[in-house]
C-alpha cells in the first residue's frame, strides 16, 4: 500500500471538514524526489508550487481561507495537502493544458510530477529545509492600472450563504457607454476575496434581466442560482481565482453598445455563519478605434438530450460545420450542470485531421473562461465537435434526486447542459 493510499484509507471526519474549505491534497503513487535529486523540502520544492498554483485562494485572505503560504501551517497540513492533490480535488479541475495551452495554465494546474512532490514531502515528514532556498518574491501581477471604463455593482451586497455554503447573486450594472465601445481587456476587481468564488459579466439581449428568476420588472438585484443563467444572456467575461487580466489579441475587441443591459453574476462560497459585504466589478481597457476583428460569443453543444437514470458515464456529442468564412476561436468556457463530469472539444479538418480545443474534468462550482495562447482556426468546411459526459448514479457527487431519475436538457440546475461558450471572430 502506498503512503497516500494509507492516508486516504484513514481519512476521518476532521479531514472531510477541512476539505470543505479547500485544503489541498496528494500526488501520484510513485517516488517523486526534488528536481535537484535530494529530499523534497518546503522552501525549495513545495513553496514555489504553492505560491504559483495555490496562493490565489489559499493565502489566508482568499476564498480558500487556510493560509497554505505559511510554512508552519503547510507543514501541519502536509498530509491533507498531499491527499487533496493526489485525488485531483486541488487545484480544482481546469482545462488540460496538454490539449491546448492557455493564459494562466501554470497558475491553475499542477503536472503529474509536481503533484507527486506533495506526497514525497508529506511521506518524509514535511521537512522545511533551508529558508535560503525560498523563491524570490513574485513579480507584480498584470493589472489595468488606469482603466478606460469601469463596471461596478450598484451597491454593496450582504452575502447570504445557502445551507451548502453557496450563494448566486446577480445585479444589473450601469452601462457607462454613450457610444459604441470596443473592449480589448477585462480585469475582475474582487470586493471580498474571502467569499468571491467566481464572477461573470453578461449582456442581456432582451434587456429584461431577472424575468427568468421571477424578479419584478425594474429589479436591479436578485438571487440567480436556478436557472444558472437566462438563455438570452451572452457571456462577456468570466473570472475565477487564478485568472488575471484577460487581454484579447491585438486588433480584436468586444463591442458594447450604448443602452445594452449588462448583468454581473456573483458566486459566493464560504462556511456557515460567514458575514461579508461585497461590491465587486471590472476594470476595462478600450480601443480608440474599431478593431480589425469584432469578437463575439457563440455556443457549441448538443441539444436536446436525456441522461438515463443510473447512467454512470452517459455521453452526448454535437458536430457543427463551418459553412461560412474561416473563424478564429480565442477562448472557451466549458459549461455543464451538477451531474457533469468531463468534456472534450476538437476541430475536425476537412481532410480528417483533428486539433484539440478543450479537454478536462468538470466541477460545477468552478467554471472559468480559458483564453488560448494562440487562436484555434475553424476553417470553412471544418467541424467543431463538442462532447460531454455525466454521472447520473446514486453515488454521483452532484446527485440531487434519490433514487436517480432521467434528467433532460434544460437551463435549471436540476436539468443538464453541454455547451462550449466560445470567443471568436472572422479570420
C-alpha positions as CSV (number, residue, x, y, z in Angstrom):
1,X,0.0,0.0,0.0
2,X,1.4,3.4,-0.9
3,X,1.7,6.2,1.7
4,X,-1.1,8.2,0.0
5,X,-3.5,5.3,-0.1
6,X,-2.8,4.6,3.6
7,X,-3.7,8.2,4.4
8,X,-6.8,8.0,2.2
9,X,-8.0,4.9,3.9
10,X,-7.6,6.5,7.3
11,X,-9.4,9.7,6.4
12,X,-11.5,11.0,9.3
13,X,-14.4,13.4,9.8
14,X,-11.8,16.1,10.6
15,X,-10.2,15.5,7.2
16,X,-13.6,15.9,5.5
17,X,-14.3,19.1,7.4
18,X,-11.0,20.6,6.3
19,X,-11.8,19.6,2.7
20,X,-14.9,21.8,2.7
21,X,-12.7,24.9,2.9
22,X,-10.5,23.8,0.1
23,X,-7.4,22.4,1.8
24,X,-5.2,20.8,-0.8
25,X,-4.2,17.3,-1.2
26,X,-1.6,14.4,-2.6
27,X,0.5,13.4,-5.6
28,X,0.8,10.2,-7.6
29,X,1.7,6.8,-6.1
30,X,5.4,6.7,-7.3
31,X,8.6,8.1,-5.9
32,X,9.0,11.8,-6.6
33,X,12.3,13.3,-5.5
34,X,13.0,17.0,-5.7
35,X,14.2,18.2,-9.1
36,X,17.6,18.6,-7.5
37,X,17.6,14.8,-6.8
38,X,17.6,15.2,-3.0
39,X,14.8,15.1,-0.4
40,X,11.8,17.3,-1.1
41,X,11.7,20.4,1.2
42,X,9.2,23.2,1.7
43,X,11.4,26.1,0.8
44,X,13.0,24.7,-2.3
45,X,10.3,22.5,-3.8
46,X,6.8,22.9,-2.3
47,X,6.6,26.7,-1.6
48,X,7.2,27.6,-5.2
49,X,4.3,25.4,-6.3
50,X,2.0,26.8,-3.6
51,X,2.9,30.4,-4.4
52,X,2.3,29.7,-8.1
53,X,-0.8,27.5,-8.2
54,X,-2.5,27.7,-4.8
55,X,-1.9,31.2,-3.3
56,X,-4.7,32.9,-5.3
57,X,-7.2,31.0,-3.0
58,X,-5.0,29.9,-0.1
59,X,-3.2,32.9,1.2
60,X,-5.4,33.4,4.3
61,X,-7.4,36.2,2.7
62,X,-8.8,34.3,-0.4
63,X,-11.8,32.0,-0.7
64,X,-9.7,29.0,0.4
65,X,-9.4,30.5,3.9
66,X,-6.4,28.4,5.1
67,X,-3.0,30.2,4.6
68,X,-1.0,27.5,2.9
69,X,1.6,30.1,2.1
70,X,2.6,30.0,5.7
71,X,5.4,27.4,6.2
72,X,4.2,26.2,9.7
73,X,0.5,25.9,8.5
74,X,1.5,24.0,5.4
75,X,3.8,21.7,7.4
76,X,1.0,20.9,9.8
77,X,-1.4,20.1,6.9
78,X,1.1,18.4,4.7
79,X,-0.8,15.0,4.7
80,X,-4.1,16.7,3.8
81,X,-2.4,18.8,1.1
82,X,-0.9,15.6,-0.4
83,X,-4.3,13.8,-0.2
84,X,-6.3,16.5,-2.0
85,X,-3.6,17.0,-4.7
86,X,-3.4,13.2,-5.3
87,X,-7.2,12.9,-5.6
88,X,-7.3,15.7,-8.2
89,X,-9.5,17.9,-6.0
90,X,-6.9,20.7,-5.7
91,X,-6.2,22.7,-7.6
92,X,-9.8,22.5,-8.9
93,X,-10.3,20.9,-12.3
94,X,-9.4,23.1,-15.3
95,X,-8.8,22.7,-19.0
96,X,-6.0,20.3,-19.6
97,X,-3.1,22.5,-20.9
98,X,-1.6,19.5,-22.8
99,X,-4.7,19.7,-25.0
100,X,-4.2,23.4,-25.7
101,X,-2.1,26.0,-23.9
102,X,-3.9,29.0,-22.4
103,X,-3.2,32.1,-20.4
104,X,-2.6,31.3,-16.7
105,X,-2.4,27.5,-17.1
106,X,0.7,27.3,-15.0
107,X,-1.1,29.2,-12.2
108,X,-4.2,27.0,-12.2
109,X,-2.8,23.5,-12.6
110,X,0.0,21.1,-11.5
111,X,1.8,18.5,-13.6
112,X,1.9,14.8,-12.6
113,X,5.5,15.2,-11.3
114,X,4.5,18.3,-9.3
115,X,1.6,16.6,-7.7
116,X,3.8,13.7,-6.7
117,X,6.2,16.0,-4.9
118,X,3.5,16.8,-2.3
119,X,3.2,13.1,-1.5
120,X,7.0,12.7,-1.2
121,X,7.2,15.8,1.1
122,X,4.5,14.6,3.4
123,X,5.8,11.0,3.5
124,X,9.2,12.2,4.6
125,X,7.7,14.3,7.5
126,X,7.3,17.6,5.6
127,X,10.8,19.0,6.2
128,X,11.1,22.7,5.8
129,X,14.7,22.8,4.6
130,X,16.8,26.0,4.2
131,X,15.0,29.3,4.0
132,X,17.7,30.5,1.7
133,X,16.2,28.1,-0.9
134,X,12.9,30.1,-0.9
135,X,11.9,31.5,-4.3
136,X,12.4,35.3,-4.8
137,X,9.3,37.5,-4.3
138,X,6.8,37.1,-7.1
139,X,6.7,39.7,-9.8
140,X,3.9,42.2,-9.8
141,X,0.9,40.8,-11.4
142,X,-0.5,42.3,-14.6
143,X,-3.2,44.9,-14.0
144,X,-5.1,47.7,-15.8
145,X,-3.7,50.5,-13.7
146,X,-5.6,53.2,-15.4
147,X,-8.9,51.8,-16.8
148,X,-10.7,53.4,-19.7
149,X,-14.0,52.4,-18.1
150,X,-15.3,50.5,-15.0
151,X,-18.3,48.3,-14.2
152,X,-19.5,48.0,-10.6
153,X,-22.3,46.6,-8.6
154,X,-24.8,49.4,-7.9
155,X,-24.4,48.9,-4.1
156,X,-22.7,46.6,-1.7
157,X,-24.3,43.2,-1.2
158,X,-24.8,41.5,2.1
159,X,-23.7,37.9,1.3
160,X,-26.2,35.3,2.5
161,X,-25.0,31.7,2.0
162,X,-27.3,28.8,1.5
163,X,-27.1,25.6,3.6
164,X,-24.4,24.2,1.3
165,X,-22.2,27.3,1.6
166,X,-23.0,28.8,-1.8
167,X,-24.9,31.9,-3.0
168,X,-25.6,33.0,-6.6
169,X,-26.4,36.7,-6.8
170,X,-27.0,38.9,-9.9
171,X,-27.1,42.7,-10.3
172,X,-27.9,44.9,-13.3
173,X,-24.9,47.2,-13.6
174,X,-24.8,50.7,-15.1
175,X,-23.7,50.7,-18.8
176,X,-21.2,53.6,-18.8
177,X,-21.0,54.0,-22.6
178,X,-22.8,56.7,-24.6
179,X,-21.5,55.5,-27.9
180,X,-20.2,52.1,-29.2
181,X,-17.1,50.9,-27.3
182,X,-14.6,48.2,-28.0
183,X,-13.3,46.3,-25.0
184,X,-9.8,44.9,-25.5
185,X,-9.0,43.8,-21.9
186,X,-11.0,42.8,-18.8
187,X,-9.8,42.8,-15.2
188,X,-12.1,41.5,-12.5
189,X,-12.0,43.6,-9.3
190,X,-12.9,41.3,-6.4
191,X,-14.6,43.1,-3.5
192,X,-14.2,40.4,-0.8
193,X,-11.8,37.7,-1.9
194,X,-12.7,35.6,1.2
195,X,-16.1,34.8,-0.3
196,X,-16.0,35.5,-4.1
197,X,-15.6,32.1,-5.8
198,X,-16.2,33.3,-9.3
199,X,-17.9,36.1,-11.2
200,X,-19.1,36.8,-14.7
201,X,-20.5,39.7,-16.7
202,X,-23.2,39.2,-19.3
203,X,-25.1,41.1,-21.9
204,X,-28.9,40.5,-21.7
205,X,-30.0,40.6,-25.3
206,X,-33.7,41.3,-24.5
207,X,-32.9,43.9,-21.8
208,X,-35.2,42.1,-19.2
209,X,-32.7,40.5,-16.8
210,X,-34.3,38.9,-13.9
211,X,-37.5,37.8,-15.6
212,X,-36.3,34.2,-15.7
213,X,-35.9,34.2,-11.9
214,X,-39.3,35.7,-11.2
215,X,-37.9,39.1,-10.3
216,X,-40.4,42.0,-10.7
217,X,-39.8,44.4,-13.6
218,X,-37.3,47.1,-12.6
219,X,-35.5,45.0,-10.1
220,X,-31.8,45.8,-10.1
221,X,-30.6,42.8,-8.0
222,X,-31.9,39.3,-7.5
223,X,-30.9,35.8,-6.4
224,X,-29.9,33.7,-9.5
225,X,-29.0,30.2,-8.5
226,X,-31.6,28.4,-10.6
227,X,-31.6,28.6,-13.6
228,X,-27.8,29.0,-13.9
229,X,-28.3,31.9,-16.4
230,X,-31.1,33.1,-18.5
231,X,-30.9,31.7,-22.1
232,X,-30.7,35.2,-23.7
233,X,-27.6,36.2,-21.6
234,X,-24.4,36.5,-23.7
235,X,-21.2,36.0,-21.8
236,X,-18.7,38.8,-22.0
237,X,-16.2,37.6,-19.4
238,X,-15.8,35.1,-16.6
239,X,-13.4,35.2,-13.7
240,X,-12.2,32.5,-11.2
241,X,-9.2,32.6,-8.8
242,X,-6.0,32.4,-10.7
243,X,-7.4,34.3,-13.8
244,X,-5.5,37.5,-14.3
245,X,-6.2,40.3,-16.8
246,X,-7.8,38.9,-20.0
247,X,-6.3,40.7,-23.0
248,X,-7.6,40.0,-26.5
249,X,-5.1,39.7,-29.3
250,X,-4.0,42.9,-31.0
251,X,-6.6,44.0,-33.5
252,X,-9.5,42.2,-31.7
253,X,-12.2,43.6,-29.4
254,X,-15.7,43.0,-27.9
255,X,-18.3,45.6,-28.9
256,X,-20.6,47.1,-26.3
257,X,-23.4,49.4,-27.5
258,X,-24.9,52.3,-25.5
259,X,-28.0,51.2,-23.7
260,X,-27.3,47.5,-23.7
261,X,-28.2,45.8,-20.4
262,X,-25.2,44.4,-18.5
263,X,-25.5,41.9,-15.7
264,X,-22.9,40.9,-13.1
265,X,-23.3,37.4,-11.7
266,X,-21.5,36.6,-8.4
267,X,-20.9,33.1,-6.9
268,X,-20.1,33.4,-3.2
269,X,-18.7,30.4,-1.2
270,X,-17.8,30.1,2.5
271,X,-18.6,28.4,5.8
272,X,-21.9,28.7,7.5
273,X,-22.1,31.8,9.6
274,X,-19.8,33.8,7.2
275,X,-20.5,37.5,7.3
276,X,-19.5,39.6,4.4
277,X,-20.4,42.7,2.3
278,X,-19.2,42.6,-1.3
279,X,-19.0,45.1,-4.1
280,X,-17.1,43.6,-7.0
281,X,-16.8,44.9,-10.6
282,X,-14.5,45.2,-13.6
283,X,-11.8,47.4,-15.0
284,X,-11.9,47.7,-18.8
285,X,-9.4,48.7,-21.4
286,X,-10.8,50.1,-24.7
287,X,-9.7,50.5,-28.2
288,X,-9.7,54.1,-29.5
289,X,-10.8,52.9,-33.0
290,X,-12.9,49.9,-34.2
291,X,-10.6,46.9,-34.2
292,X,-9.9,44.8,-37.2
293,X,-11.8,41.8,-35.7
294,X,-15.0,42.0,-33.8
295,X,-15.0,39.3,-31.2
296,X,-18.4,37.7,-30.5
297,X,-19.7,34.9,-28.3
298,X,-21.3,31.7,-29.6
299,X,-22.1,28.3,-28.1
300,X,-21.4,24.8,-29.4
301,X,-23.1,21.7,-27.9
302,X,-25.8,19.0,-28.3
303,X,-29.5,20.0,-27.9
304,X,-31.7,18.4,-26.7
305,X,-30.8,15.2,-24.8
306,X,-31.8,13.0,-21.9
307,X,-29.5,11.4,-19.4
308,X,-30.9,8.0,-18.3
309,X,-31.4,7.3,-14.6
310,X,-28.4,5.3,-13.2
311,X,-26.1,6.0,-16.1
312,X,-22.5,6.2,-14.8
313,X,-20.9,7.6,-18.0
314,X,-23.5,8.9,-20.3
315,X,-22.0,10.9,-23.3
316,X,-23.6,13.3,-25.8
317,X,-21.9,14.8,-28.8
318,X,-22.6,17.5,-31.4
319,X,-20.7,18.4,-34.6
320,X,-21.1,21.9,-36.0
321,X,-19.9,22.5,-39.6
322,X,-18.5,25.9,-40.5
323,X,-20.4,26.8,-43.6
324,X,-19.1,30.4,-43.7
325,X,-15.7,32.1,-43.8
326,X,-12.9,30.9,-41.6
327,X,-13.2,31.8,-37.9
328,X,-10.6,32.2,-35.1
329,X,-11.6,30.8,-31.6
330,X,-9.8,32.8,-28.9
331,X,-11.0,31.0,-25.9
332,X,-13.7,28.7,-24.4
333,X,-15.8,28.3,-21.3
334,X,-17.0,24.7,-20.8
335,X,-20.5,24.7,-19.2
336,X,-22.5,21.8,-17.7
337,X,-24.6,21.4,-14.5
338,X,-24.4,19.4,-11.3
339,X,-24.0,15.9,-12.9
340,X,-21.3,16.9,-15.4
341,X,-18.1,15.0,-15.1
342,X,-15.9,15.7,-18.1
343,X,-15.8,17.4,-21.5
344,X,-13.9,17.3,-24.8
345,X,-13.9,19.6,-27.9
346,X,-12.0,19.5,-31.1
347,X,-11.9,20.7,-34.7
348,X,-12.2,18.1,-37.4
349,X,-10.4,19.4,-40.5
350,X,-11.8,18.8,-44.0
351,X,-9.0,16.3,-44.7
352,X,-9.7,14.3,-41.5
353,X,-7.1,15.9,-39.2
354,X,-8.2,16.7,-35.7
355,X,-7.0,19.6,-33.4
356,X,-7.8,19.6,-29.7
357,X,-9.7,22.6,-28.4
358,X,-10.6,21.5,-24.8
359,X,-10.4,18.5,-22.6
360,X,-10.8,18.2,-18.8
361,X,-12.8,17.2,-15.7
362,X,-15.7,19.3,-14.8
363,X,-16.8,20.9,-11.5
364,X,-20.0,22.9,-11.4
365,X,-18.8,25.4,-8.8
366,X,-15.5,26.1,-10.6
367,X,-16.2,27.3,-14.1
368,X,-13.8,29.7,-15.9
369,X,-13.1,31.2,-19.3
370,X,-9.8,29.9,-20.8
371,X,-8.1,32.2,-23.2
372,X,-5.8,30.4,-25.6
373,X,-2.2,31.4,-26.1
374,X,-2.8,31.1,-29.9
375,X,-6.2,31.2,-31.5
376,X,-7.7,28.0,-32.8
377,X,-8.6,28.1,-36.5
378,X,-12.1,26.9,-37.5
379,X,-11.8,26.8,-41.3
380,X,-14.6,26.6,-43.9
381,X,-15.8,23.1,-44.1
382,X,-14.3,22.2,-40.7
383,X,-16.5,20.8,-37.9
384,X,-16.4,21.9,-34.3
385,X,-17.1,18.8,-32.2
386,X,-18.3,19.1,-28.5
387,X,-18.7,16.1,-26.2
388,X,-19.8,15.9,-22.6
389,X,-20.1,13.0,-20.1
390,X,-22.3,12.8,-17.0
391,X,-22.7,10.6,-13.9
392,X,-26.3,10.1,-13.0
393,X,-25.8,7.3,-10.5
394,X,-26.9,7.4,-6.8
395,X,-23.2,7.8,-5.9
396,X,-22.6,10.8,-8.1
397,X,-21.2,13.8,-6.2
398,X,-23.7,16.1,-7.9
399,X,-26.7,13.8,-7.5
400,X,-29.8,15.9,-6.4
401,X,-32.5,13.2,-6.6
402,X,-32.6,9.7,-5.0
403,X,-33.3,7.4,-6.5
404,X,-31.9,8.9,-9.7
405,X,-34.3,9.8,-12.4
406,X,-34.0,10.6,-16.1
407,X,-32.5,14.1,-16.5
408,X,-33.5,16.2,-19.5
409,X,-31.7,19.1,-21.2
410,X,-32.7,22.4,-19.7
411,X,-31.5,25.6,-18.0
412,X,-32.3,24.6,-14.4
413,X,-29.7,23.1,-12.2
414,X,-31.9,20.0,-11.9
415,X,-31.6,19.7,-15.6
416,X,-28.4,19.5,-17.7
417,X,-26.5,21.3,-20.4
418,X,-23.4,20.7,-22.5
419,X,-22.0,23.9,-24.0
420,X,-18.7,25.3,-25.1
421,X,-19.1,29.1,-24.9
422,X,-16.6,30.5,-27.4
423,X,-14.9,33.8,-28.0
424,X,-14.5,34.0,-31.8
425,X,-14.2,36.3,-34.8
426,X,-13.8,36.1,-38.6
427,X,-10.2,35.3,-39.6
